[in-house]
Amino acid sequence: MLQVIHAGWIIPIRPKKTILTNYSLIIQDSRIVALIPTTEWIEPSEKYECIDCKNDVLLPGLVNTQAGASLSLLRGIDHTDNRYSWLKKGFLPKDFEGQTDQFIKDSVLIAGAEMLLSGTTCFSELCVSGEYVAASTISLGMRSVPGILISNESNIWSTNLDDSLAKAQSLYDKYRSHPLINWTFATQISDITQRDTLSRLGTIGDELDLSLRVNISANLSQASNLMELEPVNLIGRKLIVSHVPPLHESDIQLIKKCGISICHTPSNSINTSNQECEISMLNNSGCDFGLGTDSSLNNSMFDLFKEMRVASLQLFPKDKEDILNAFDIIELATLGGASVLGMEDDIGTLESGKSADIVSINLKEGLSGPLYNIEQLIVNRGDSSQVRQVWVRGKRVVKDGALTTIDSKNLSNRSQAWNLSQ
Protein backbone atom coordinates (compact mmCIF):
# COMPACT_ATOMS: atom_id res chain seq x y z
CA MET A 1 0.00 0.00 0.00
CA LEU A 2 1.15 3.53 -0.76
CA GLN A 3 1.48 5.95 2.17
CA VAL A 4 2.62 9.56 2.15
CA ILE A 5 3.67 11.34 5.35
CA HIS A 6 3.68 15.13 5.14
CA ALA A 7 6.17 16.23 7.82
CA GLY A 8 7.23 19.54 9.23
CA TRP A 9 10.79 18.29 9.50
CA ILE A 10 12.77 15.15 8.72
CA ILE A 11 16.13 14.20 10.20
CA PRO A 12 17.22 11.44 7.81
CA ILE A 13 20.62 10.82 9.53
CA ARG A 14 22.15 10.54 6.07
CA PRO A 15 23.29 13.00 4.82
CA LYS A 16 24.80 13.80 8.23
CA LYS A 17 23.59 16.76 10.25
CA THR A 18 20.71 17.45 7.87
CA ILE A 19 17.19 18.68 8.63
CA LEU A 20 14.69 18.66 5.78
CA THR A 21 11.91 21.22 6.30
CA ASN A 22 8.39 20.76 4.90
CA TYR A 23 9.21 17.42 3.27
CA SER A 24 7.10 14.39 2.46
CA LEU A 25 8.21 10.79 2.93
CA ILE A 26 6.63 8.21 0.64
CA ILE A 27 6.26 4.53 1.58
CA GLN A 28 5.38 1.69 -0.76
CA ASP A 29 4.51 -1.42 1.23
CA SER A 30 7.45 -1.87 3.64
CA ARG A 31 10.00 0.43 1.97
CA ILE A 32 10.77 4.12 1.70
CA VAL A 33 10.61 5.06 -1.98
CA ALA A 34 11.20 8.83 -1.86
CA LEU A 35 11.71 11.96 0.22
CA ILE A 36 10.55 15.09 -1.63
CA PRO A 37 9.61 18.69 -0.79
CA THR A 38 5.91 18.68 0.05
CA THR A 39 5.33 21.33 -2.62
CA GLU A 40 6.43 18.77 -5.23
CA TRP A 41 3.96 16.08 -4.14
CA ILE A 42 1.52 15.19 -6.90
CA GLU A 43 -1.50 13.18 -5.83
CA PRO A 44 -1.45 9.79 -7.60
CA SER A 45 -4.38 8.15 -9.32
CA GLU A 46 -4.01 5.01 -7.20
CA LYS A 47 -5.44 4.66 -3.71
CA TYR A 48 -3.11 5.85 -0.95
CA GLU A 49 -3.09 6.89 2.71
CA CYS A 50 -2.10 10.44 3.65
CA ILE A 51 -0.75 11.11 7.16
CA ASP A 52 -0.47 14.68 8.42
CA CYS A 53 2.67 15.12 10.53
CA LYS A 54 3.22 18.80 9.76
CA ASN A 55 3.77 19.55 13.44
CA ASP A 56 6.16 16.63 13.80
CA VAL A 57 9.75 15.72 13.09
CA LEU A 58 10.41 12.31 11.54
CA LEU A 59 13.36 10.20 12.69
CA PRO A 60 14.43 6.65 11.91
CA GLY A 61 13.06 4.20 14.48
CA LEU A 62 15.27 4.12 17.56
CA VAL A 63 17.41 1.02 18.18
CA ASN A 64 17.93 -0.26 21.74
CA THR A 65 21.09 -2.37 21.64
CA GLN A 66 20.81 -3.63 25.26
CA ALA A 67 17.26 -3.85 26.54
CA GLY A 68 16.69 -6.69 29.01
CA ALA A 69 13.03 -6.85 27.95
CA SER A 70 12.64 -10.48 29.00
CA LEU A 71 13.22 -9.49 32.63
CA SER A 72 10.94 -6.43 32.72
CA LEU A 73 8.55 -8.06 35.19
CA LEU A 74 11.37 -8.09 37.75
CA ARG A 75 11.30 -4.30 37.88
CA GLY A 76 11.79 -3.15 41.46
CA ILE A 77 13.25 -6.39 42.82
CA ASP A 78 16.28 -5.90 45.05
CA HIS A 79 18.81 -7.84 43.00
CA THR A 80 21.43 -7.43 45.74
CA ASP A 81 19.31 -9.79 47.84
CA ASN A 82 20.98 -13.22 47.93
CA ARG A 83 17.64 -14.79 47.08
CA TYR A 84 18.02 -13.33 43.60
CA SER A 85 21.70 -14.14 42.97
CA TRP A 86 20.64 -15.96 39.77
CA LEU A 87 19.79 -12.59 38.22
CA LYS A 88 23.46 -11.70 37.94
CA LYS A 89 23.79 -14.42 35.32
CA GLY A 90 20.64 -13.46 33.47
CA PHE A 91 18.81 -16.65 34.43
CA LEU A 92 15.44 -17.25 36.02
CA PRO A 93 15.16 -19.52 39.06
CA LYS A 94 14.62 -23.22 38.47
CA ASP A 95 11.30 -23.13 40.32
CA PHE A 96 10.02 -21.09 37.35
CA GLU A 97 9.81 -24.28 35.30
CA GLY A 98 6.33 -24.50 33.82
CA GLN A 99 5.92 -20.70 34.01
CA THR A 100 8.93 -19.56 32.03
CA ASP A 101 7.22 -19.23 28.67
CA GLN A 102 4.39 -17.04 29.94
CA PHE A 103 6.68 -14.99 32.19
CA ILE A 104 9.00 -14.12 29.30
CA LYS A 105 6.15 -13.51 26.87
CA ASP A 106 4.47 -11.10 29.30
CA SER A 107 7.79 -9.41 30.17
CA VAL A 108 8.58 -8.76 26.51
CA LEU A 109 5.04 -7.62 25.70
CA ILE A 110 5.15 -5.06 28.51
CA ALA A 111 8.68 -3.85 27.76
CA GLY A 112 8.08 -3.89 24.00
CA ALA A 113 4.91 -1.83 24.36
CA GLU A 114 6.83 0.73 26.40
CA MET A 115 9.58 0.83 23.79
CA LEU A 116 7.22 1.26 20.84
CA LEU A 117 5.35 4.06 22.61
CA SER A 118 8.68 5.83 23.14
CA GLY A 119 9.84 5.43 19.53
CA THR A 120 12.01 2.30 19.72
CA THR A 121 11.35 -0.05 16.81
CA CYS A 122 14.13 -2.59 17.38
CA PHE A 123 15.82 -4.02 20.48
CA SER A 124 18.43 -6.62 21.33
CA GLU A 125 19.53 -8.41 24.46
CA LEU A 126 21.09 -11.56 25.85
CA CYS A 127 18.29 -13.92 26.82
CA VAL A 128 17.21 -17.44 27.63
CA SER A 129 14.12 -18.91 25.94
CA GLY A 130 14.59 -16.78 22.84
CA GLU A 131 11.55 -18.29 21.16
CA TYR A 132 9.24 -16.52 23.59
CA VAL A 133 11.08 -13.23 23.04
CA ALA A 134 10.53 -13.67 19.31
CA ALA A 135 6.86 -14.58 19.72
CA SER A 136 6.05 -11.44 21.72
CA THR A 137 7.93 -9.05 19.47
CA ILE A 138 6.15 -10.49 16.45
CA SER A 139 2.82 -9.92 18.25
CA LEU A 140 3.81 -6.30 18.81
CA GLY A 141 4.98 -5.85 15.23
CA MET A 142 8.45 -4.66 16.24
CA ARG A 143 11.93 -5.98 15.53
CA SER A 144 14.13 -7.91 17.92
CA VAL A 145 17.63 -9.36 17.84
CA PRO A 146 17.67 -11.92 20.66
CA GLY A 147 21.10 -13.09 21.79
CA ILE A 148 20.52 -16.78 22.50
CA LEU A 149 22.45 -17.73 25.61
CA ILE A 150 24.97 -20.52 24.98
CA SER A 151 26.34 -21.84 28.24
CA ASN A 152 27.88 -24.86 29.92
CA GLU A 153 25.74 -24.11 32.96
CA SER A 154 22.33 -25.69 33.40
CA ASN A 155 19.43 -23.25 33.38
CA ILE A 156 15.69 -23.18 32.74
CA TRP A 157 16.20 -23.39 28.96
CA SER A 158 19.02 -25.89 28.49
CA THR A 159 20.94 -28.48 30.47
CA ASN A 160 24.44 -28.12 28.98
CA LEU A 161 26.48 -26.80 26.07
CA ASP A 162 25.29 -29.41 23.57
CA ASP A 163 21.65 -28.83 24.50
CA SER A 164 21.88 -25.03 24.24
CA LEU A 165 23.69 -25.20 20.87
CA ALA A 166 21.11 -27.62 19.47
CA LYS A 167 18.20 -25.46 20.63
CA ALA A 168 19.85 -22.30 19.32
CA GLN A 169 20.29 -23.80 15.87
CA SER A 170 16.70 -25.02 15.89
CA LEU A 171 15.45 -21.51 16.73
CA TYR A 172 17.57 -20.02 13.98
CA ASP A 173 16.12 -22.45 11.45
CA LYS A 174 12.55 -21.77 12.59
CA TYR A 175 12.74 -17.97 12.26
CA ARG A 176 15.51 -17.54 9.70
CA SER A 177 13.17 -16.02 7.11
CA HIS A 178 11.05 -13.90 9.44
CA PRO A 179 11.43 -10.19 8.60
CA LEU A 180 11.19 -9.03 12.23
CA ILE A 181 13.63 -11.48 13.85
CA ASN A 182 17.42 -11.58 13.64
CA TRP A 183 19.56 -13.75 15.90
CA THR A 184 22.91 -13.58 17.60
CA PHE A 185 24.52 -16.20 19.80
CA ALA A 186 25.49 -14.95 23.23
CA THR A 187 27.66 -15.94 26.16
CA GLN A 188 28.71 -14.58 29.52
CA ILE A 189 32.26 -13.46 30.26
CA SER A 190 32.45 -16.32 32.78
CA ASP A 191 32.13 -18.81 29.91
CA ILE A 192 34.85 -17.15 27.85
CA THR A 193 37.51 -19.34 29.45
CA GLN A 194 35.71 -22.45 28.16
CA ARG A 195 37.72 -22.92 24.98
CA ASP A 196 35.45 -25.63 23.60
CA THR A 197 32.41 -23.36 23.99
CA LEU A 198 34.03 -20.51 22.07
CA SER A 199 35.45 -22.77 19.39
CA ARG A 200 32.09 -24.34 18.65
CA LEU A 201 30.31 -20.98 18.85
CA GLY A 202 32.77 -19.53 16.39
CA THR A 203 32.36 -22.39 13.95
CA ILE A 204 28.55 -22.28 14.01
CA GLY A 205 28.52 -18.49 13.89
CA ASP A 206 30.70 -18.53 10.78
CA GLU A 207 28.50 -21.14 9.12
CA LEU A 208 25.30 -19.19 9.81
CA ASP A 209 26.89 -15.72 9.46
CA LEU A 210 25.84 -14.76 12.98
CA SER A 211 27.59 -12.42 15.37
CA LEU A 212 28.54 -13.37 18.93
CA ARG A 213 27.29 -11.27 21.83
CA VAL A 214 29.42 -11.19 24.98
CA ASN A 215 28.17 -9.72 28.24
CA ILE A 216 31.03 -8.22 30.26
CA SER A 217 30.18 -7.11 33.77
CA ALA A 218 30.96 -3.46 34.42
CA ASN A 219 31.30 -4.21 38.13
CA LEU A 220 34.83 -3.11 38.88
CA SER A 221 35.24 -5.64 41.68
CA GLN A 222 35.20 -8.36 39.04
CA ALA A 223 37.95 -6.61 37.06
CA SER A 224 36.56 -7.95 33.78
CA ASN A 225 37.83 -6.28 30.62
CA LEU A 226 38.15 -6.71 26.90
CA MET A 227 41.60 -8.26 27.11
CA GLU A 228 39.97 -11.46 28.35
CA LEU A 229 38.61 -11.94 24.84
CA GLU A 230 41.97 -12.08 23.09
CA PRO A 231 43.43 -15.37 24.37
CA VAL A 232 40.38 -17.41 23.30
CA ASN A 233 40.68 -16.93 19.55
CA LEU A 234 37.88 -14.40 19.11
CA ILE A 235 39.97 -12.27 16.78
CA GLY A 236 38.12 -11.59 13.55
CA ARG A 237 34.73 -12.70 14.88
CA LYS A 238 31.65 -10.50 14.69
CA LEU A 239 31.57 -9.39 18.31
CA ILE A 240 28.93 -7.35 20.14
CA VAL A 241 30.04 -6.48 23.67
CA SER A 242 27.98 -4.86 26.42
CA HIS A 243 28.92 -3.30 29.77
CA VAL A 244 32.46 -2.39 28.76
CA PRO A 245 34.57 -0.94 31.60
CA PRO A 246 36.83 2.09 31.03
CA LEU A 247 39.18 1.43 28.13
CA HIS A 248 42.95 1.27 28.27
CA GLU A 249 45.16 1.77 25.23
CA SER A 250 45.52 -2.01 24.88
CA ASP A 251 41.71 -2.31 24.80
CA ILE A 252 41.44 0.30 22.06
CA GLN A 253 44.02 -1.55 19.98
CA LEU A 254 42.07 -4.78 20.48
CA ILE A 255 38.83 -3.08 19.40
CA LYS A 256 40.49 -1.93 16.19
CA LYS A 257 42.02 -5.36 15.64
CA CYS A 258 38.79 -7.29 16.25
CA GLY A 259 36.21 -4.89 14.91
CA ILE A 260 34.29 -5.05 18.17
CA SER A 261 30.90 -3.31 18.41
CA ILE A 262 29.80 -1.95 21.79
CA CYS A 263 26.44 -1.44 23.50
CA HIS A 264 26.64 1.63 25.75
CA THR A 265 24.02 2.11 28.48
CA PRO A 266 24.41 5.70 29.74
CA SER A 267 22.06 5.49 32.74
CA ASN A 268 23.59 2.23 33.92
CA SER A 269 27.07 3.72 33.60
CA ILE A 270 26.35 6.20 36.41
CA ASN A 271 25.06 3.50 38.74
CA THR A 272 27.24 3.53 41.87
CA SER A 273 28.07 -0.17 41.53
CA ASN A 274 28.91 0.02 37.82
CA GLN A 275 31.29 2.01 35.75
CA GLU A 276 31.09 1.80 31.99
CA CYS A 277 33.45 3.40 29.56
CA GLU A 278 32.87 7.11 28.93
CA ILE A 279 31.02 7.91 25.73
CA SER A 280 33.78 10.24 24.49
CA MET A 281 36.34 7.46 24.93
CA LEU A 282 34.16 5.06 22.96
CA ASN A 283 33.88 7.63 20.20
CA ASN A 284 37.65 8.11 20.14
CA SER A 285 38.22 4.34 19.93
CA GLY A 286 36.72 4.27 16.44
CA CYS A 287 34.38 1.37 17.23
CA ASP A 288 30.77 1.02 16.18
CA PHE A 289 28.64 1.71 19.24
CA GLY A 290 25.00 2.38 20.00
CA LEU A 291 22.81 3.17 22.98
CA GLY A 292 20.81 0.85 25.22
CA THR A 293 18.67 1.13 28.31
CA ASP A 294 19.77 -2.11 30.01
CA SER A 295 17.20 -4.10 31.97
CA SER A 296 14.69 -2.70 34.41
CA LEU A 297 16.83 -4.16 37.21
CA ASN A 298 19.29 -1.32 36.62
CA ASN A 299 17.06 1.24 34.94
CA SER A 300 13.44 2.12 35.58
CA MET A 301 12.62 2.89 31.94
CA PHE A 302 13.06 1.47 28.43
CA ASP A 303 13.26 5.00 27.05
CA LEU A 304 16.04 5.92 24.60
CA PHE A 305 15.12 9.62 24.80
CA LYS A 306 16.26 9.46 28.41
CA GLU A 307 19.47 7.68 27.35
CA MET A 308 20.20 10.32 24.72
CA ARG A 309 19.77 13.03 27.34
CA VAL A 310 22.04 11.26 29.86
CA ALA A 311 24.64 10.62 27.15
CA SER A 312 24.65 14.30 26.27
CA LEU A 313 25.06 15.30 29.92
CA GLN A 314 28.03 12.96 30.27
CA LEU A 315 29.98 14.91 27.67
CA PHE A 316 32.43 17.56 28.78
CA PRO A 317 31.94 21.00 27.19
CA LYS A 318 34.90 20.49 24.85
CA ASP A 319 33.48 17.09 23.84
CA LYS A 320 30.17 18.70 22.89
CA GLU A 321 31.96 21.14 20.64
CA ASP A 322 34.77 19.01 19.26
CA ILE A 323 33.54 15.40 19.31
CA LEU A 324 29.82 14.76 19.66
CA ASN A 325 26.89 17.13 19.17
CA ALA A 326 23.12 16.61 19.25
CA PHE A 327 23.05 15.21 15.71
CA ASP A 328 25.69 12.66 16.71
CA ILE A 329 23.72 11.59 19.80
CA ILE A 330 20.59 11.04 17.69
CA GLU A 331 22.70 9.02 15.26
CA LEU A 332 23.92 6.79 18.10
CA ALA A 333 20.28 5.96 18.95
CA THR A 334 19.43 5.14 15.33
CA LEU A 335 22.13 4.26 12.80
CA GLY A 336 24.68 3.58 15.55
CA GLY A 337 22.49 0.88 17.05
CA ALA A 338 21.66 -0.54 13.63
CA SER A 339 25.38 -0.79 12.82
CA VAL A 340 26.12 -2.59 16.09
CA LEU A 341 23.46 -5.19 15.23
CA GLY A 342 24.60 -5.54 11.61
CA MET A 343 21.37 -4.04 10.26
CA GLU A 344 22.63 -0.73 8.92
CA ASP A 345 21.77 -1.68 5.31
CA ASP A 346 18.09 -1.99 6.24
CA ILE A 347 17.33 0.41 9.10
CA GLY A 348 18.84 3.40 10.94
CA THR A 349 18.36 6.09 8.28
CA LEU A 350 15.47 7.52 6.28
CA GLU A 351 16.59 6.95 2.69
CA SER A 352 15.03 5.60 -0.45
CA GLY A 353 15.25 1.82 -0.44
CA LYS A 354 15.50 1.47 3.34
CA SER A 355 12.86 -0.20 5.48
CA ALA A 356 10.13 2.19 6.60
CA ASP A 357 10.98 2.12 10.32
CA ILE A 358 9.97 5.62 11.36
CA VAL A 359 8.99 7.61 14.44
CA SER A 360 7.20 10.97 14.44
CA ILE A 361 7.70 13.34 17.39
CA ASN A 362 5.33 16.23 17.94
CA LEU A 363 7.20 19.49 18.51
CA LYS A 364 4.34 21.96 18.81
CA GLU A 365 2.50 20.62 21.82
CA GLY A 366 3.62 21.00 25.40
CA LEU A 367 6.88 22.72 26.30
CA SER A 368 9.18 21.92 23.38
CA GLY A 369 9.39 25.38 21.80
CA PRO A 370 10.71 27.69 20.64
CA LEU A 371 12.03 25.69 17.68
CA TYR A 372 15.51 27.14 17.26
CA ASN A 373 17.61 23.97 17.24
CA ILE A 374 15.40 20.94 16.63
CA GLU A 375 18.19 18.41 17.11
CA GLN A 376 19.02 19.89 20.52
CA LEU A 377 15.35 19.92 21.53
CA ILE A 378 15.11 16.21 20.73
CA VAL A 379 18.21 15.33 22.75
CA ASN A 380 17.75 17.71 25.67
CA ARG A 381 13.95 17.88 25.97
CA GLY A 382 12.65 14.94 23.94
CA ASP A 383 10.11 12.81 25.76
CA SER A 384 8.21 9.62 25.03
CA SER A 385 4.94 11.51 25.48
CA GLN A 386 5.72 13.41 22.28
CA VAL A 387 5.83 10.25 20.15
CA ARG A 388 2.70 10.30 17.98
CA GLN A 389 3.22 7.71 15.21
CA VAL A 390 5.56 4.75 14.78
CA TRP A 391 6.01 2.57 11.70
CA VAL A 392 7.88 -0.74 11.44
CA ARG A 393 8.38 -2.05 7.92
CA GLY A 394 5.71 0.35 6.72
CA LYS A 395 3.08 -0.81 9.22
CA ARG A 396 1.83 1.81 11.65
CA VAL A 397 2.22 0.13 15.05
CA VAL A 398 1.56 3.34 17.04
CA LYS A 399 -1.18 5.68 15.85
CA ASP A 400 -1.86 8.97 17.60
CA GLY A 401 0.07 7.78 20.65
CA ALA A 402 -1.69 4.40 21.01
CA LEU A 403 -0.63 0.87 20.11
CA THR A 404 -2.39 -0.65 17.10
CA THR A 405 -1.13 -4.24 17.27
CA ILE A 406 -2.10 -5.25 20.79
CA ASP A 407 -4.67 -4.31 23.41
CA SER A 408 -2.64 -2.29 25.88
CA LYS A 409 -5.41 -2.21 28.49
CA ASN A 410 -4.72 -5.73 29.71
CA LEU A 411 -0.94 -5.29 29.95
CA SER A 412 -1.24 -3.78 33.42
CA ASN A 413 -3.29 -6.76 34.58
CA ARG A 414 -0.65 -9.12 33.21
CA SER A 415 2.00 -7.24 35.15
CA GLN A 416 0.09 -7.29 38.42
CA ALA A 417 -0.47 -11.04 38.14
CA TRP A 418 3.26 -11.63 38.65
CA ASN A 419 4.19 -10.74 42.20
CA LEU A 420 7.50 -12.38 43.06
CA SER A 421 7.73 -10.77 46.50
CA GLN A 422 5.00 -12.98 47.88
C-alpha positions in Angstrom: 0.0 0.0 0.0 1.1 3.5 -0.8 1.5 6.0 2.2 2.6 9.6 2.2 3.7 11.3 5.3 3.7 15.1 5.1 6.2 16.2 7.8 7.2 19.5 9.2 10.8 18.3 9.5 12.8 15.2 8.7 16.1 14.2 10.2 17.2 11.4 7.8 20.6 10.8 9.5 22.2 10.5 6.1 23.3 13.0 4.8 24.8 13.8 8.2 23.6 16.8 10.2 20.7 17.5 7.9 17.2 18.7 8.6 14.7 18.7 5.8 11.9 21.2 6.3 8.4 20.8 4.9 9.2 17.4 3.3 7.1 14.4 2.5 8.2 10.8 2.9 6.6 8.2 0.6 6.3 4.5 1.6 5.4 1.7 -0.8 4.5 -1.4 1.2 7.5 -1.9 3.6 10.0 0.4 2.0 10.8 4.1 1.7 10.6 5.1 -2.0 11.2 8.8 -1.9 11.7 12.0 0.2 10.6 15.1 -1.6 9.6 18.7 -0.8 5.9 18.7 0.1 5.3 21.3 -2.6 6.4 18.8 -5.2 4.0 16.1 -4.1 1.5 15.2 -6.9 -1.5 13.2 -5.8 -1.4 9.8 -7.6 -4.4 8.2 -9.3 -4.0 5.0 -7.2 -5.4 4.7 -3.7 -3.1 5.9 -0.9 -3.1 6.9 2.7 -2.1 10.4 3.7 -0.7 11.1 7.2 -0.5 14.7 8.4 2.7 15.1 10.5 3.2 18.8 9.8 3.8 19.6 13.4 6.2 16.6 13.8 9.7 15.7 13.1 10.4 12.3 11.5 13.4 10.2 12.7 14.4 6.6 11.9 13.1 4.2 14.5 15.3 4.1 17.6 17.4 1.0 18.2 17.9 -0.3 21.7 21.1 -2.4 21.6 20.8 -3.6 25.3 17.3 -3.9 26.5 16.7 -6.7 29.0 13.0 -6.9 28.0 12.6 -10.5 29.0 13.2 -9.5 32.6 10.9 -6.4 32.7 8.6 -8.1 35.2 11.4 -8.1 37.7 11.3 -4.3 37.9 11.8 -3.2 41.5 13.2 -6.4 42.8 16.3 -5.9 45.0 18.8 -7.8 43.0 21.4 -7.4 45.7 19.3 -9.8 47.8 21.0 -13.2 47.9 17.6 -14.8 47.1 18.0 -13.3 43.6 21.7 -14.1 43.0 20.6 -16.0 39.8 19.8 -12.6 38.2 23.5 -11.7 37.9 23.8 -14.4 35.3 20.6 -13.5 33.5 18.8 -16.7 34.4 15.4 -17.2 36.0 15.2 -19.5 39.1 14.6 -23.2 38.5 11.3 -23.1 40.3 10.0 -21.1 37.4 9.8 -24.3 35.3 6.3 -24.5 33.8 5.9 -20.7 34.0 8.9 -19.6 32.0 7.2 -19.2 28.7 4.4 -17.0 29.9 6.7 -15.0 32.2 9.0 -14.1 29.3 6.2 -13.5 26.9 4.5 -11.1 29.3 7.8 -9.4 30.2 8.6 -8.8 26.5 5.0 -7.6 25.7 5.1 -5.1 28.5 8.7 -3.9 27.8 8.1 -3.9 24.0 4.9 -1.8 24.4 6.8 0.7 26.4 9.6 0.8 23.8 7.2 1.3 20.8 5.4 4.1 22.6 8.7 5.8 23.1 9.8 5.4 19.5 12.0 2.3 19.7 11.3 0.0 16.8 14.1 -2.6 17.4 15.8 -4.0 20.5 18.4 -6.6 21.3 19.5 -8.4 24.5 21.1 -11.6 25.8 18.3 -13.9 26.8 17.2 -17.4 27.6 14.1 -18.9 25.9 14.6 -16.8 22.8 11.5 -18.3 21.2 9.2 -16.5 23.6 11.1 -13.2 23.0 10.5 -13.7 19.3 6.9 -14.6 19.7 6.0 -11.4 21.7 7.9 -9.1 19.5 6.2 -10.5 16.5 2.8 -9.9 18.2 3.8 -6.3 18.8 5.0 -5.9 15.2 8.5 -4.7 16.2 11.9 -6.0 15.5 14.1 -7.9 17.9 17.6 -9.4 17.8 17.7 -11.9 20.7 21.1 -13.1 21.8 20.5 -16.8 22.5 22.5 -17.7 25.6 25.0 -20.5 25.0 26.3 -21.8 28.2 27.9 -24.9 29.9 25.7 -24.1 33.0 22.3 -25.7 33.4 19.4 -23.2 33.4 15.7 -23.2 32.7 16.2 -23.4 29.0 19.0 -25.9 28.5 20.9 -28.5 30.5 24.4 -28.1 29.0 26.5 -26.8 26.1 25.3 -29.4 23.6 21.7 -28.8 24.5 21.9 -25.0 24.2 23.7 -25.2 20.9 21.1 -27.6 19.5 18.2 -25.5 20.6 19.9 -22.3 19.3 20.3 -23.8 15.9 16.7 -25.0 15.9 15.5 -21.5 16.7 17.6 -20.0 14.0 16.1 -22.4 11.4 12.6 -21.8 12.6 12.7 -18.0 12.3 15.5 -17.5 9.7 13.2 -16.0 7.1 11.0 -13.9 9.4 11.4 -10.2 8.6 11.2 -9.0 12.2 13.6 -11.5 13.9 17.4 -11.6 13.6 19.6 -13.8 15.9 22.9 -13.6 17.6 24.5 -16.2 19.8 25.5 -14.9 23.2 27.7 -15.9 26.2 28.7 -14.6 29.5 32.3 -13.5 30.3 32.4 -16.3 32.8 32.1 -18.8 29.9 34.9 -17.2 27.9 37.5 -19.3 29.5 35.7 -22.4 28.2 37.7 -22.9 25.0 35.4 -25.6 23.6 32.4 -23.4 24.0 34.0 -20.5 22.1 35.5 -22.8 19.4 32.1 -24.3 18.7 30.3 -21.0 18.8 32.8 -19.5 16.4 32.4 -22.4 13.9 28.6 -22.3 14.0 28.5 -18.5 13.9 30.7 -18.5 10.8 28.5 -21.1 9.1 25.3 -19.2 9.8 26.9 -15.7 9.5 25.8 -14.8 13.0 27.6 -12.4 15.4 28.5 -13.4 18.9 27.3 -11.3 21.8 29.4 -11.2 25.0 28.2 -9.7 28.2 31.0 -8.2 30.3 30.2 -7.1 33.8 31.0 -3.5 34.4 31.3 -4.2 38.1 34.8 -3.1 38.9 35.2 -5.6 41.7 35.2 -8.4 39.0 37.9 -6.6 37.1 36.6 -7.9 33.8 37.8 -6.3 30.6 38.1 -6.7 26.9 41.6 -8.3 27.1 40.0 -11.5 28.3 38.6 -11.9 24.8 42.0 -12.1 23.1 43.4 -15.4 24.4 40.4 -17.4 23.3 40.7 -16.9 19.5 37.9 -14.4 19.1 40.0 -12.3 16.8 38.1 -11.6 13.6 34.7 -12.7 14.9 31.7 -10.5 14.7 31.6 -9.4 18.3 28.9 -7.4 20.1 30.0 -6.5 23.7 28.0 -4.9 26.4 28.9 -3.3 29.8 32.5 -2.4 28.8 34.6 -0.9 31.6 36.8 2.1 31.0 39.2 1.4 28.1 43.0 1.3 28.3 45.2 1.8 25.2 45.5 -2.0 24.9 41.7 -2.3 24.8 41.4 0.3 22.1 44.0 -1.5 20.0 42.1 -4.8 20.5 38.8 -3.1 19.4 40.5 -1.9 16.2 42.0 -5.4 15.6 38.8 -7.3 16.3 36.2 -4.9 14.9 34.3 -5.0 18.2 30.9 -3.3 18.4 29.8 -2.0 21.8 26.4 -1.4 23.5 26.6 1.6 25.7 24.0 2.1 28.5 24.4 5.7 29.7 22.1 5.5 32.7 23.6 2.2 33.9 27.1 3.7 33.6 26.3 6.2 36.4 25.1 3.5 38.7 27.2 3.5 41.9 28.1 -0.2 41.5 28.9 0.0 37.8 31.3 2.0 35.7 31.1 1.8 32.0 33.4 3.4 29.6 32.9 7.1 28.9 31.0 7.9 25.7 33.8 10.2 24.5 36.3 7.5 24.9 34.2 5.1 23.0 33.9 7.6 20.2 37.7 8.1 20.1 38.2 4.3 19.9 36.7 4.3 16.4 34.4 1.4 17.2 30.8 1.0 16.2 28.6 1.7 19.2 25.0 2.4 20.0 22.8 3.2 23.0 20.8 0.9 25.2 18.7 1.1 28.3 19.8 -2.1 30.0 17.2 -4.1 32.0 14.7 -2.7 34.4 16.8 -4.2 37.2 19.3 -1.3 36.6 17.1 1.2 34.9 13.4 2.1 35.6 12.6 2.9 31.9 13.1 1.5 28.4 13.3 5.0 27.0 16.0 5.9 24.6 15.1 9.6 24.8 16.3 9.5 28.4 19.5 7.7 27.4 20.2 10.3 24.7 19.8 13.0 27.3 22.0 11.3 29.9 24.6 10.6 27.1 24.7 14.3 26.3 25.1 15.3 29.9 28.0 13.0 30.3 30.0 14.9 27.7 32.4 17.6 28.8 31.9 21.0 27.2 34.9 20.5 24.8 33.5 17.1 23.8 30.2 18.7 22.9 32.0 21.1 20.6 34.8 19.0 19.3 33.5 15.4 19.3 29.8 14.8 19.7 26.9 17.1 19.2 23.1 16.6 19.2 23.0 15.2 15.7 25.7 12.7 16.7 23.7 11.6 19.8 20.6 11.0 17.7 22.7 9.0 15.3 23.9 6.8 18.1 20.3 6.0 19.0 19.4 5.1 15.3 22.1 4.3 12.8 24.7 3.6 15.5 22.5 0.9 17.1 21.7 -0.5 13.6 25.4 -0.8 12.8 26.1 -2.6 16.1 23.5 -5.2 15.2 24.6 -5.5 11.6 21.4 -4.0 10.3 22.6 -0.7 8.9 21.8 -1.7 5.3 18.1 -2.0 6.2 17.3 0.4 9.1 18.8 3.4 10.9 18.4 6.1 8.3 15.5 7.5 6.3 16.6 6.9 2.7 15.0 5.6 -0.5 15.3 1.8 -0.4 15.5 1.5 3.3 12.9 -0.2 5.5 10.1 2.2 6.6 11.0 2.1 10.3 10.0 5.6 11.4 9.0 7.6 14.4 7.2 11.0 14.4 7.7 13.3 17.4 5.3 16.2 17.9 7.2 19.5 18.5 4.3 22.0 18.8 2.5 20.6 21.8 3.6 21.0 25.4 6.9 22.7 26.3 9.2 21.9 23.4 9.4 25.4 21.8 10.7 27.7 20.6 12.0 25.7 17.7 15.5 27.1 17.3 17.6 24.0 17.2 15.4 20.9 16.6 18.2 18.4 17.1 19.0 19.9 20.5 15.3 19.9 21.5 15.1 16.2 20.7 18.2 15.3 22.7 17.7 17.7 25.7 14.0 17.9 26.0 12.6 14.9 23.9 10.1 12.8 25.8 8.2 9.6 25.0 4.9 11.5 25.5 5.7 13.4 22.3 5.8 10.2 20.2 2.7 10.3 18.0 3.2 7.7 15.2 5.6 4.7 14.8 6.0 2.6 11.7 7.9 -0.7 11.4 8.4 -2.1 7.9 5.7 0.4 6.7 3.1 -0.8 9.2 1.8 1.8 11.7 2.2 0.1 15.1 1.6 3.3 17.0 -1.2 5.7 15.8 -1.9 9.0 17.6 0.1 7.8 20.6 -1.7 4.4 21.0 -0.6 0.9 20.1 -2.4 -0.7 17.1 -1.1 -4.2 17.3 -2.1 -5.3 20.8 -4.7 -4.3 23.4 -2.6 -2.3 25.9 -5.4 -2.2 28.5 -4.7 -5.7 29.7 -0.9 -5.3 30.0 -1.2 -3.8 33.4 -3.3 -6.8 34.6 -0.6 -9.1 33.2 2.0 -7.2 35.2 0.1 -7.3 38.4 -0.5 -11.0 38.1 3.3 -11.6 38.6 4.2 -10.7 42.2 7.5 -12.4 43.1 7.7 -10.8 46.5 5.0 -13.0 47.9 
